[in-house]
Amino acid sequence: MIFYVMAERKIVDETHKISDKRGNGKLRREIWVDEATGRVCRYNLAYINHALHQGDNGRVIGYDNAHDGHHRHYFGAVEPVEFVTFEDVEERFERDWLALRSKK
């Protein structure tokens, strides 16, 4: 029996502080790729603002695949999302964050 061990490499680890004037909080972006294929194998995209939501470590909106498949966090609720491409997930996250920001 042959076991394949996927080697992952974290290629993005960014946190951007959002000014109080633009909505406060921070944007978090983490991306890992499979070293053999170069494909995204793990990700975490989050808008964190403890003033808006105290649960879920302040995560107001987030997309990740850390446990139980691809899913979306929204004010503490977690729902599965259909995964097409990582770029699609990034676009959905950006739309969600911009829509929330425009409500303020």
PyMOL CGO cylinders between C-alpha atoms (Angstrom):
from pymol import cmd
from pymol.cgo import CYLINDER

trace = [
    CYLINDER, 0.00, 0.00, 0.00, 1.32, 3.45, -0.93, 0.3, 1, 1, 1, 1, 1, 1,
    CYLINDER, 1.32, 3.45, -0.93, 0.44, 6.52, 1.09, 0.3, 1, 1, 1, 1, 1, 1,
    CYLINDER, 0.44, 6.52, 1.09, 0.69, 9.97, -0.43, 0.3, 1, 1, 1, 1, 1, 1,
    CYLINDER, 0.69, 9.97, -0.43, 1.62, 12.72, 2.00, 0.3, 1, 1, 1, 1, 1, 1,
    CYLINDER, 1.62, 12.72, 2.00, 0.75, 16.13, 0.65, 0.3, 1, 1, 1, 1, 1, 1,
    CYLINDER, 0.75, 16.13, 0.65, 3.40, 18.72, 1.38, 0.3, 1, 1, 1, 1, 1, 1,
    CYLINDER, 3.40, 18.72, 1.38, 1.83, 22.12, 1.95, 0.3, 1, 1, 1, 1, 1, 1,
    CYLINDER, 1.83, 22.12, 1.95, 3.54, 25.49, 1.86, 0.3, 1, 1, 1, 1, 1, 1,
    CYLINDER, 3.54, 25.49, 1.86, 2.00, 28.69, 3.18, 0.3, 1, 1, 1, 1, 1, 1,
    CYLINDER, 2.00, 28.69, 3.18, 2.39, 31.31, 0.48, 0.3, 1, 1, 1, 1, 1, 1,
    CYLINDER, 2.39, 31.31, 0.48, 0.26, 34.13, 1.89, 0.3, 1, 1, 1, 1, 1, 1,
    CYLINDER, 0.26, 34.13, 1.89, -0.06, 35.30, 5.49, 0.3, 1, 1, 1, 1, 1, 1,
    CYLINDER, -0.06, 35.30, 5.49, -1.47, 38.83, 5.53, 0.3, 1, 1, 1, 1, 1, 1,
    CYLINDER, -1.47, 38.83, 5.53, -3.39, 40.97, 7.98, 0.3, 1, 1, 1, 1, 1, 1,
    CYLINDER, -3.39, 40.97, 7.98, -4.56, 44.45, 6.98, 0.3, 1, 1, 1, 1, 1, 1,
    CYLINDER, -4.56, 44.45, 6.98, -5.87, 46.90, 9.58, 0.3, 1, 1, 1, 1, 1, 1,
    CYLINDER, -5.87, 46.90, 9.58, -8.91, 48.83, 8.38, 0.3, 1, 1, 1, 1, 1, 1,
    CYLINDER, -8.91, 48.83, 8.38, -9.05, 52.40, 9.59, 0.3, 1, 1, 1, 1, 1, 1,
    CYLINDER, -9.05, 52.40, 9.59, -11.87, 53.46, 11.90, 0.3, 1, 1, 1, 1, 1, 1,
    CYLINDER, -11.87, 53.46, 11.90, -13.06, 55.83, 9.18, 0.3, 1, 1, 1, 1, 1, 1,
    CYLINDER, -13.06, 55.83, 9.18, -13.39, 52.94, 6.68, 0.3, 1, 1, 1, 1, 1, 1,
    CYLINDER, -13.39, 52.94, 6.68, -15.17, 50.55, 9.06, 0.3, 1, 1, 1, 1, 1, 1,
    CYLINDER, -15.17, 50.55, 9.06, -12.58, 49.36, 11.59, 0.3, 1, 1, 1, 1, 1, 1,
    CYLINDER, -12.58, 49.36, 11.59, -11.49, 45.75, 12.06, 0.3, 1, 1, 1, 1, 1, 1,
    CYLINDER, -11.49, 45.75, 12.06, -9.03, 43.80, 9.97, 0.3, 1, 1, 1, 1, 1, 1,
    CYLINDER, -9.03, 43.80, 9.97, -8.88, 41.62, 6.90, 0.3, 1, 1, 1, 1, 1, 1,
    CYLINDER, -8.88, 41.62, 6.90, -7.04, 38.32, 7.26, 0.3, 1, 1, 1, 1, 1, 1,
    CYLINDER, -7.04, 38.32, 7.26, -5.81, 36.24, 4.30, 0.3, 1, 1, 1, 1, 1, 1,
    CYLINDER, -5.81, 36.24, 4.30, -3.95, 32.91, 4.55, 0.3, 1, 1, 1, 1, 1, 1,
    CYLINDER, -3.95, 32.91, 4.55, -3.26, 30.59, 1.63, 0.3, 1, 1, 1, 1, 1, 1,
    CYLINDER, -3.26, 30.59, 1.63, -1.44, 27.25, 1.45, 0.3, 1, 1, 1, 1, 1, 1,
    CYLINDER, -1.44, 27.25, 1.45, -0.54, 25.40, -1.75, 0.3, 1, 1, 1, 1, 1, 1,
    CYLINDER, -0.54, 25.40, -1.75, 0.27, 21.78, -2.50, 0.3, 1, 1, 1, 1, 1, 1,
    CYLINDER, 0.27, 21.78, -2.50, 3.98, 21.84, -3.31, 0.3, 1, 1, 1, 1, 1, 1,
    CYLINDER, 3.98, 21.84, -3.31, 3.63, 19.07, -5.90, 0.3, 1, 1, 1, 1, 1, 1,
    CYLINDER, 3.63, 19.07, -5.90, 0.87, 20.72, -7.94, 0.3, 1, 1, 1, 1, 1, 1,
    CYLINDER, 0.87, 20.72, -7.94, 0.98, 24.40, -6.94, 0.3, 1, 1, 1, 1, 1, 1,
    CYLINDER, 0.98, 24.40, -6.94, -2.78, 24.32, -6.32, 0.3, 1, 1, 1, 1, 1, 1,
    CYLINDER, -2.78, 24.32, -6.32, -4.42, 26.00, -3.36, 0.3, 1, 1, 1, 1, 1, 1,
    CYLINDER, -4.42, 26.00, -3.36, -5.15, 23.26, -0.86, 0.3, 1, 1, 1, 1, 1, 1,
    CYLINDER, -5.15, 23.26, -0.86, -6.06, 25.29, 2.22, 0.3, 1, 1, 1, 1, 1, 1,
    CYLINDER, -6.06, 25.29, 2.22, -7.25, 28.85, 2.80, 0.3, 1, 1, 1, 1, 1, 1,
    CYLINDER, -7.25, 28.85, 2.80, -8.67, 31.25, 5.35, 0.3, 1, 1, 1, 1, 1, 1,
    CYLINDER, -8.67, 31.25, 5.35, -10.21, 34.59, 4.37, 0.3, 1, 1, 1, 1, 1, 1,
    CYLINDER, -10.21, 34.59, 4.37, -11.76, 36.66, 7.15, 0.3, 1, 1, 1, 1, 1, 1,
    CYLINDER, -11.76, 36.66, 7.15, -13.08, 40.07, 8.09, 0.3, 1, 1, 1, 1, 1, 1,
    CYLINDER, -13.08, 40.07, 8.09, -12.64, 40.42, 11.85, 0.3, 1, 1, 1, 1, 1, 1,
    CYLINDER, -12.64, 40.42, 11.85, -14.31, 43.17, 13.84, 0.3, 1, 1, 1, 1, 1, 1,
    CYLINDER, -14.31, 43.17, 13.84, -15.01, 42.61, 17.54, 0.3, 1, 1, 1, 1, 1, 1,
    CYLINDER, -15.01, 42.61, 17.54, -17.19, 45.75, 17.64, 0.3, 1, 1, 1, 1, 1, 1,
    CYLINDER, -17.19, 45.75, 17.64, -19.63, 44.12, 15.17, 0.3, 1, 1, 1, 1, 1, 1,
    CYLINDER, -19.63, 44.12, 15.17, -19.49, 40.51, 16.37, 0.3, 1, 1, 1, 1, 1, 1,
    CYLINDER, -19.49, 40.51, 16.37, -17.95, 39.16, 19.57, 0.3, 1, 1, 1, 1, 1, 1,
    CYLINDER, -17.95, 39.16, 19.57, -18.44, 35.46, 18.79, 0.3, 1, 1, 1, 1, 1, 1,
    CYLINDER, -18.44, 35.46, 18.79, -16.29, 33.32, 16.49, 0.3, 1, 1, 1, 1, 1, 1,
    CYLINDER, -16.29, 33.32, 16.49, -13.18, 35.24, 17.60, 0.3, 1, 1, 1, 1, 1, 1,
    CYLINDER, -13.18, 35.24, 17.60, -14.63, 38.42, 16.09, 0.3, 1, 1, 1, 1, 1, 1,
    CYLINDER, -14.63, 38.42, 16.09, -14.97, 36.90, 12.63, 0.3, 1, 1, 1, 1, 1, 1,
    CYLINDER, -14.97, 36.90, 12.63, -17.84, 38.73, 10.95, 0.3, 1, 1, 1, 1, 1, 1,
    CYLINDER, -17.84, 38.73, 10.95, -17.40, 37.19, 7.50, 0.3, 1, 1, 1, 1, 1, 1,
    CYLINDER, -17.40, 37.19, 7.50, -15.08, 34.36, 6.53, 0.3, 1, 1, 1, 1, 1, 1,
    CYLINDER, -15.08, 34.36, 6.53, -14.45, 31.61, 4.06, 0.3, 1, 1, 1, 1, 1, 1,
    CYLINDER, -14.45, 31.61, 4.06, -12.21, 28.62, 4.76, 0.3, 1, 1, 1, 1, 1, 1,
    CYLINDER, -12.21, 28.62, 4.76, -11.80, 24.91, 4.32, 0.3, 1, 1, 1, 1, 1, 1,
    CYLINDER, -11.80, 24.91, 4.32, -10.14, 24.13, 7.64, 0.3, 1, 1, 1, 1, 1, 1,
    CYLINDER, -10.14, 24.13, 7.64, -12.72, 21.59, 8.81, 0.3, 1, 1, 1, 1, 1, 1,
    CYLINDER, -12.72, 21.59, 8.81, -15.68, 19.82, 7.27, 0.3, 1, 1, 1, 1, 1, 1,
    CYLINDER, -15.68, 19.82, 7.27, -15.10, 21.13, 3.73, 0.3, 1, 1, 1, 1, 1, 1,
    CYLINDER, -15.10, 21.13, 3.73, -15.56, 24.54, 2.18, 0.3, 1, 1, 1, 1, 1, 1,
    CYLINDER, -15.56, 24.54, 2.18, -17.77, 26.87, 4.19, 0.3, 1, 1, 1, 1, 1, 1,
    CYLINDER, -17.77, 26.87, 4.19, -18.74, 30.45, 4.94, 0.3, 1, 1, 1, 1, 1, 1,
    CYLINDER, -18.74, 30.45, 4.94, -18.92, 32.14, 8.33, 0.3, 1, 1, 1, 1, 1, 1,
    CYLINDER, -18.92, 32.14, 8.33, -21.35, 35.05, 8.69, 0.3, 1, 1, 1, 1, 1, 1,
    CYLINDER, -21.35, 35.05, 8.69, -21.93, 36.59, 12.13, 0.3, 1, 1, 1, 1, 1, 1,
    CYLINDER, -21.93, 36.59, 12.13, -21.42, 33.21, 13.82, 0.3, 1, 1, 1, 1, 1, 1,
    CYLINDER, -21.42, 33.21, 13.82, -23.51, 31.12, 11.42, 0.3, 1, 1, 1, 1, 1, 1,
    CYLINDER, -23.51, 31.12, 11.42, -21.62, 28.56, 9.34, 0.3, 1, 1, 1, 1, 1, 1,
    CYLINDER, -21.62, 28.56, 9.34, -22.92, 27.23, 6.04, 0.3, 1, 1, 1, 1, 1, 1,
    CYLINDER, -22.92, 27.23, 6.04, -21.34, 25.03, 3.37, 0.3, 1, 1, 1, 1, 1, 1,
    CYLINDER, -21.34, 25.03, 3.37, -20.44, 26.64, 0.05, 0.3, 1, 1, 1, 1, 1, 1,
    CYLINDER, -20.44, 26.64, 0.05, -19.93, 25.08, -3.33, 0.3, 1, 1, 1, 1, 1, 1,
    CYLINDER, -19.93, 25.08, -3.33, -16.26, 25.22, -4.26, 0.3, 1, 1, 1, 1, 1, 1,
    CYLINDER, -16.26, 25.22, -4.26, -15.55, 26.03, -7.90, 0.3, 1, 1, 1, 1, 1, 1,
    CYLINDER, -15.55, 26.03, -7.90, -12.13, 27.68, -7.72, 0.3, 1, 1, 1, 1, 1, 1,
    CYLINDER, -12.13, 27.68, -7.72, -10.18, 29.52, -5.07, 0.3, 1, 1, 1, 1, 1, 1,
    CYLINDER, -10.18, 29.52, -5.07, -10.48, 32.68, -7.16, 0.3, 1, 1, 1, 1, 1, 1,
    CYLINDER, -10.48, 32.68, -7.16, -14.26, 32.31, -7.02, 0.3, 1, 1, 1, 1, 1, 1,
    CYLINDER, -14.26, 32.31, -7.02, -14.11, 32.05, -3.22, 0.3, 1, 1, 1, 1, 1, 1,
    CYLINDER, -14.11, 32.05, -3.22, -11.97, 35.20, -3.05, 0.3, 1, 1, 1, 1, 1, 1,
    CYLINDER, -11.97, 35.20, -3.05, -14.49, 37.07, -5.20, 0.3, 1, 1, 1, 1, 1, 1,
    CYLINDER, -14.49, 37.07, -5.20, -17.39, 35.94, -2.99, 0.3, 1, 1, 1, 1, 1, 1,
    CYLINDER, -17.39, 35.94, -2.99, -15.53, 37.04, 0.12, 0.3, 1, 1, 1, 1, 1, 1,
    CYLINDER, -15.53, 37.04, 0.12, -14.80, 40.46, -1.40, 0.3, 1, 1, 1, 1, 1, 1,
    CYLINDER, -14.80, 40.46, -1.40, -18.45, 40.92, -2.45, 0.3, 1, 1, 1, 1, 1, 1,
    CYLINDER, -18.45, 40.92, -2.45, -19.66, 39.98, 1.05, 0.3, 1, 1, 1, 1, 1, 1,
    CYLINDER, -19.66, 39.98, 1.05, -17.22, 42.35, 2.75, 0.3, 1, 1, 1, 1, 1, 1,
    CYLINDER, -17.22, 42.35, 2.75, -17.97, 45.25, 0.40, 0.3, 1, 1, 1, 1, 1, 1,
    CYLINDER, -17.97, 45.25, 0.40, -21.74, 44.73, 0.80, 0.3, 1, 1, 1, 1, 1, 1,
    CYLINDER, -21.74, 44.73, 0.80, -21.39, 44.78, 4.59, 0.3, 1, 1, 1, 1, 1, 1,
    CYLINDER, -21.39, 44.78, 4.59, -19.18, 47.87, 4.46, 0.3, 1, 1, 1, 1, 1, 1,
    CYLINDER, -19.18, 47.87, 4.46, -21.67, 49.72, 2.26, 0.3, 1, 1, 1, 1, 1, 1,
    CYLINDER, -21.67, 49.72, 2.26, -24.45, 49.12, 4.83, 0.3, 1, 1, 1, 1, 1, 1,
    CYLINDER, -24.45, 49.12, 4.83, -22.65, 51.27, 7.39, 0.3, 1, 1, 1, 1, 1, 1,
]
cmd.load_cgo(trace, "trace")
